[in-house]
């Protein structure tokens, strides 16, 4: 079996601030989009959406974004 090349993948997790509105999906999507834009040129590889409950039983949402910087993708196969 051929060995797969290794590429460095970075990630970040983001949620809304704790308290009222922490379950606001549109606000979370905007926050994540702003963070991705602030990274500069990146290729997003995956975005995972997670929901659950905080210790007080209130809905809690967060997203994890996996990305590589554009300069890191030059050696990838086409």
Secondary structure as GFF3:
##gff-version 3
##sequence-region A 1 78
A	DSSP	beta_strand	10	15	.	.	.	ID=ss1
A	DSSP	alpha_helix	25	38	.	.	.	ID=ss2
A	DSSP	beta_strand	42	53	.	.	.	ID=ss3
A	DSSP	beta_strand	59	69	.	.	.	ID=ss4
A	DSSP	three_ten_helix	70	73	.	.	.	ID=ss5
###
